[in-house]
Amino acid sequence: MRTMFVLAILMLMPLGGCTARRDAAPELLYHAAPDGFPSSVRLITTDFDSFASLSSAFFQGIKAAAGDGPINILALSGGGSGGAYGAGVLVGLSRAHSRPRFELVTGVSPGALIAPFAFLVTNWDARLQKAFSGGRSGQLLDSLGWTLLARLLFPLGLGDHSPLFELVNSYVTPEMINAVAREATGGRRLIVATTDLDKQETVLWDMGAIALRGGKAARKLFRDVLIASASVPGVFPPVVIHVHNGAVRYDELHVDGGVTTPVFITPMIAGIRPVGLSQLRGVNLYMIINGQLAIRPGTTPVNTLDLLASSFSQR
């Protein structure tokens, strides 16, 4: 069966052409905005001036959300198929009545997929468990062969037919968007990282600001950013983000945030450009690493599907 599958791929490879897209922006630093949104919904990490001008308000909002208490930050890492581990940790903390209220939640790759649940209150735990212990999450690896075939034929994927799209689309509901927006109004921040494939740079997305836009546009961009952050190159297709810089329009390709940063913490990002961090004194930092610290050695079969599956499981 595996041999027939590989032969089918080889026969169909000549049919897979390039999918049309608008050119990416030729400049490294520019102020393009996603269609329908202001440029402030994201931070381009190589744009030092933009980062410096926005970081003060960014930190101030977190401090206001904490009130008189400490600032709690949660950073959720990449780790391929290990995202279910992070989901289990969050649910376990809730059951032990020891889960803090986080003023800032950051997520990369599978960490991005569970970040909205970590950001919201614990009554979302049942939906978190359903998303990451149900059939859709298991299909991400089970359908790897057909995902590879689709990538060869359609470099930008098959739209809403991919298992990753179906997983994220199932839980990014209007109710989630509204809940994230309510929390964001008080100054809390939910930040997800993607990688701009054309520029090979980390892009930070303010998911609360996106949610505050409301409506179908907010749900679509919110969902697309999560999918992009978890789209391991070679396994899942990049996500096209339509942007405009004045009257000029571009298409950006965004993939797994773990390509450029496996995990990020606000003070580390702020270190790119010196800014005042006095507002973060006394911060409590929590980090969940969605991967194994060590694995039992084993012989990986030398075939494309097993190689990809092994790489994805440890990403």
C-alpha positions in Angstrom: 0.0 0.0 0.0 2.8 2.4 0.9 4.6 1.6 -2.4 1.5 2.4 -4.4 1.1 5.7 -2.5 4.6 6.7 -3.3 4.2 5.8 -7.0 1.0 7.9 -7.1 2.9 10.9 -5.7 5.7 10.5 -8.3 3.2 10.3 -11.2 1.2 13.3 -10.0 4.2 15.5 -9.2 4.4 17.1 -12.7 0.8 18.3 -12.2 1.7 20.4 -9.2 2.3 23.9 -10.4 2.9 27.1 -8.6 -0.1 28.7 -7.0 -0.7 32.3 -7.9 0.0 34.9 -5.3 0.7 38.6 -5.2 4.3 39.5 -4.7 5.7 40.0 -1.2 6.8 43.4 -0.1 10.3 44.1 -1.4 11.3 46.1 1.7 12.5 44.5 4.9 10.9 47.3 7.0 7.5 48.5 6.0 4.2 49.4 7.6 1.7 47.1 5.8 -1.5 46.2 7.6 -3.6 43.1 7.2 -6.7 43.8 5.1 -9.4 45.3 7.3 -7.1 45.9 10.3 -4.7 48.6 11.5 -1.0 47.8 11.4 -1.0 47.9 15.2 -2.5 44.5 15.5 1.0 43.0 15.0 4.7 43.8 15.7 7.4 43.2 13.1 10.3 42.3 15.3 13.0 43.6 12.9 11.3 47.0 12.8 12.9 48.5 15.9 11.2 51.9 15.7 7.8 50.4 15.5 8.5 48.0 18.4 9.9 50.8 20.6 6.9 53.1 20.0 4.3 50.3 20.8 6.1 48.5 23.6 5.3 51.2 26.3 1.5 50.9 25.8 2.0 47.1 25.6 3.5 46.9 29.0 1.2 49.5 30.5 -1.8 47.5 29.6 -0.5 44.4 31.3 0.3 46.3 34.5 -3.2 47.8 34.6 -4.7 44.3 34.2 -2.8 43.0 37.1 -4.0 45.8 39.4 -2.3 45.6 42.8 -1.2 42.0 42.3 1.8 40.5 40.5 2.0 40.3 36.7 1.6 36.7 35.6 3.1 35.7 32.2 2.6 32.3 30.6 4.8 31.3 27.6 3.7 28.3 25.6 6.4 26.7 23.4 6.5 24.9 20.2 6.8 21.1 20.2 5.0 19.5 17.2 2.4 16.9 18.3 3.2 17.7 22.0 0.5 20.3 22.2 -1.7 17.9 24.0 0.8 17.9 26.9 0.3 21.7 27.4 -3.5 21.2 27.3 -3.3 18.6 30.0 -1.1 20.8 32.2 -3.6 23.6 32.0 -6.5 21.4 32.9 -4.5 19.8 35.7 -3.7 23.2 37.2 -7.4 24.1 37.1 -8.4 20.9 38.9 -5.8 21.6 41.5 -7.1 25.1 41.9 -3.6 26.5 41.3 -4.0 28.0 37.9 -3.1 31.7 38.0 -4.9 34.4 36.0 -2.4 35.3 33.3 -2.0 39.0 32.3 0.0 37.9 29.3 -0.1 34.6 27.4 2.3 34.0 24.5 2.1 31.0 22.1 4.2 29.5 19.4 3.3 26.6 17.1 1.2 24.1 19.1 1.5 26.5 22.0 -0.4 29.0 19.9 -3.2 26.5 19.4 -3.8 26.2 23.2 -3.0 29.8 24.0 -6.6 31.1 23.6 -7.8 28.6 26.1 -5.0 29.5 28.5 -5.9 33.1 28.2 -9.6 32.6 28.9 -11.1 31.5 32.2 -11.1 27.9 33.4 -14.7 27.3 32.3 -13.2 26.8 28.8 -11.3 23.7 30.0 -13.9 21.2 28.7 -13.6 22.7 25.2 -9.8 22.6 25.5 -9.9 18.9 26.3 -12.4 18.2 23.5 -10.1 20.0 21.0 -6.9 18.2 21.9 -8.1 14.8 22.9 -10.7 14.3 20.2 -10.5 12.9 16.7 -9.5 16.0 14.9 -6.2 16.4 16.7 -5.4 12.8 16.2 -5.9 13.2 12.4 -3.0 15.6 12.1 -0.5 12.7 12.0 -2.9 10.0 10.7 -3.5 12.0 7.5 0.2 12.9 7.0 0.5 10.9 3.8 -2.4 12.6 2.1 -1.2 15.9 3.4 2.1 15.3 1.7 0.4 14.5 -1.6 -1.7 17.6 -1.3 1.4 19.7 -0.7 3.0 18.4 -3.9 0.0 19.1 -6.0 -1.2 22.3 -4.2 1.7 24.2 -2.6 -0.7 26.5 -0.7 -2.9 23.7 0.4 -6.6 22.9 -0.1 -8.1 25.7 1.9 -10.6 24.5 4.4 -10.0 20.8 3.7 -6.8 20.4 5.7 -6.9 18.6 9.1 -5.2 21.5 10.8 -7.8 24.0 9.4 -10.6 21.7 10.5 -9.2 21.5 14.0 -8.7 25.2 14.5 -11.9 26.2 12.8 -13.9 23.9 15.0 -13.0 25.8 18.2 -12.3 29.4 17.0 -16.0 30.3 17.3 -17.7 33.7 17.5 -18.1 32.9 21.2 -14.3 32.5 21.6 -13.6 35.8 19.7 -16.1 37.7 21.9 -14.6 36.2 25.1 -11.0 37.1 24.0 -12.2 40.6 23.1 -13.8 41.1 26.6 -10.6 40.1 28.4 -8.5 42.3 26.1 -10.4 45.4 27.0 -9.0 45.2 30.6 -5.4 45.3 29.3 -4.6 41.5 29.2 -2.6 40.4 26.2 -2.8 37.3 24.1 0.2 37.2 21.7 0.9 34.6 19.0 4.1 34.3 16.9 4.3 33.4 13.2 7.2 33.4 10.8 7.1 35.6 7.7 8.5 33.1 5.2 9.6 35.7 2.7 11.6 37.7 5.3 12.4 34.8 7.7 11.4 37.0 10.7 9.2 36.6 13.7 5.9 38.5 13.6 4.0 39.0 16.9 0.2 39.2 16.6 -2.0 40.9 19.2 -4.9 38.4 19.2 -7.0 40.5 21.6 -6.8 43.5 19.2 -7.8 41.3 16.3 -10.8 40.0 18.4 -11.9 43.5 19.3 -12.4 44.2 15.5 -15.4 41.7 15.8 -17.4 40.0 13.1 -16.3 37.5 10.4 -13.1 39.4 9.6 -11.9 39.1 13.2 -12.7 35.4 13.3 -10.9 34.7 10.0 -7.7 36.5 10.8 -7.7 35.1 14.4 -8.1 31.6 13.0 -5.5 32.1 10.2 -2.9 33.4 12.5 -3.3 30.3 14.8 -3.1 28.0 11.8 0.0 29.8 10.5 1.8 29.6 13.8 1.3 25.8 13.8 2.0 25.2 10.1 5.3 23.2 10.2 7.0 23.8 6.8 7.0 20.7 4.7 4.0 19.2 6.6 1.4 21.9 6.4 1.0 24.7 3.8 1.9 28.3 4.6 -1.0 30.7 5.3 -1.5 33.6 2.9 -2.1 36.9 4.7 -3.3 39.7 2.5 -1.8 43.1 3.5 -1.7 46.6 2.1 0.8 49.4 2.4 -1.2 52.4 1.3 -2.6 51.7 -2.1 -0.1 48.8 -2.8 -1.2 45.3 -1.9 1.0 42.3 -1.1 0.6 38.7 -0.1 2.7 37.4 2.8 3.3 33.7 3.5 3.3 32.9 7.2 4.4 29.6 8.7 5.3 28.0 12.1 6.5 30.6 14.6 8.9 28.0 15.9 11.0 28.4 12.7 12.4 31.7 14.1 11.5 31.4 17.8 10.7 28.2 19.8 9.3 30.2 22.7 9.2 33.9 23.5 8.9 36.0 26.6 8.2 39.7 26.6 11.4 40.8 28.3 13.5 38.8 25.8 11.7 40.3 22.9 12.1 43.8 24.4 15.8 43.1 24.6 15.8 43.6 20.8 15.5 47.3 21.5 16.2 48.8 25.0 13.0 49.9 26.7 12.0 50.6 30.2 11.0 47.4 32.0 10.3 48.8 35.5 6.7 47.9 35.1 7.6 44.2 34.9 9.4 44.1 38.3 8.0 41.3 40.4 6.7 39.4 37.4 5.8 35.7 37.7 6.9 33.8 34.7 5.3 30.4 33.9 6.5 28.3 30.9 5.1 25.2 29.4 7.4 23.3 27.1 5.3 21.2 24.7 7.9 18.6 23.9 10.0 15.9 25.5 13.1 16.8 27.3 14.6 13.4 26.4 13.4 10.5 24.2 14.3 6.9 24.1 16.6 6.3 21.1 15.2 4.2 18.2 15.7 3.5 14.6 13.7 5.8 12.3 12.6 4.0 9.1 14.2 5.6 6.0 11.1 6.6 4.1 9.5 10.0 3.5 6.3 9.5 5.6 8.1 8.2 8.7 10.8 10.9 8.5 8.2 13.6 8.3 6.1 12.1 11.1 9.2 11.9 13.3 10.2 15.5 12.6 6.7 16.8 13.2 6.3 14.9 16.5 9.4 16.6 17.8 9.0 20.1 16.2 
